[in-house]
Amino acid sequence: MLTLCTAAAGCAAVPAEAAPALPFRLNAPAAVSVAWAENAAVPSACVVSYTKDSSLTEYMKHDTDERLAIRQQYGYSELWIKGQLDWSIDSQDDWHYNQYWDTDGYDSEWNQHLGEWAYNNFAVTSAKIDSDQIFRSFGDPSDPKDPAWNGVSGAPGWKDVLKPEQYEIYTGTDGKQAVKIDLTKHQVFVRMRWLVTVDSDDWEHEQYLSSPWSATASVGTPGAAGTTVSSASAGTAASGESTGTTGTMPQLPQIGKLASPDVTDLHITGDFNAEGRAIAEFTLNVPEEISDNAERIKAAGGRLILAAAADTDSGEAQQLIALDEIPLTVGERRVTFAMPACTQCSLSWYYCTEVTNPNTGEPVRTAQSDGTALQTLDVPVQTTTSVSTEAPAPKKRSAGRNMLLAGIVFLLIAWLAWLAAFLMRKYHITIRKR
């Protein structure tokens, strides 16, 4: 369901097919995460990252004139897109959303009802991933005229939306009073959506369309400071994988449990690699959710990869097949890989995150999805007929034989020289210079 509102008439939910058409899909922001970016100057600052539907990124890649032409095709003189972030502290039941969020904060008389605590203007760019900061400043609690902390007429301030037990007043590095939310004592929940404003020269007022809210992400206690917690349960490390220590490793966003890989048509091709291992092939279909999370993890210094747990009949322990060179972009692709050395192998595919341990240089992987159902393959053994043959290398001559040949050539040249001199004397042949 999309929400369609007008500033004059209030807001009412309408079916998506009845809402004005847009040149992109108005899906909720995907893969929302939040991380604490604490420092002395801004102790409560948090960074929120989020991804966009591919149709929205494609629209934003157009330059100003191209977007104007596209808007005109849809009958709009103006079209604005904003990201809205809502927040709640210590519970998921204390959101700050109200009716005015649906109209960018305005009532029918164009009075503003939302203060700085309502994050109504998050970045929307052509990049797949965007990020913004929240809780950087709450205003000056010692100044009774400070608009951010005290609010203005019709629009409440931070002191009106924060509960007394949720914040602390302290003396900042500049000697002035400031406000902070201690994330070692509190947990912050966030969610996001898009608000689109469209206007036509024929309309009396703008119209507003909003996407659904995203899944919820959180930061702070009860989790450790500086980590992110997704609303979905996180995956666990696969059997045989090392989880390692992450003290100095990249802090990846916790993306929750992903859908199992969509792997079809797994089969042996009949080919072999240079090491004599059988080659297998399958089709992988990557949905947008996987692509979005792969982009977020890459931006944070890690990778989302496709891997398989392989049980073989060779008597070895379960093996890990990590296909870390496959681009996890939206779409369908054919994938080939070398099978383990065995005659039968059962494979279960899953997604996992990977970071490099800076102390050892070894990859550290953590499963982020359940594995697929087991797929068993009979693995052929490479035979002599399947081994590629090469032309025999030319035989090398020994050093002695080379010297013998050189001697014969020398004697032949000397004999020819003697024969030429003999004939010239016998027949009185001379060579005259001109």
Buried (B, 14 or more C-beta within 10 A) or exposed (E): EBBBBBBEEEBEEBEEEEBBEBBBEBBBBBBBBBBBBBEEEBBBBBBBBBBBBBBBBEBBEBEEEEBBEBBEEEEBEEBBBBBBBBBBBBEEEEBBBEEBBBBBBBBEEEEBBBBBBBBBBBEBEEBBBBBBEBBEBBBBBEEEEBBBBBBEEBBBBBBEBBEEEBBBEEEBEEEEBBBBBBBEEBBBBBBBBBBBBBBBEEEEBBBBBBBBBBBBBBBBBEBEEEBBBBBBEEBEBBEEBEEBEBEEBEBBBBBBBBEBBBBEEBEBEEBBEEEEBBBBBBEBEBEBBBBBBBBBBBBBEBBBBBBBBBBBEBEEEEBBBBBEEBEBBBEEEEBEBBBBBBEEBBBBBBBBBBBBBEEEEEBBBBBBBBBBEEBEBEBEEBEEEEEEEEEEEEEEEEEEEEEEEEEEEEEEEEEEEEEEEEEEEEEEEEEEEE
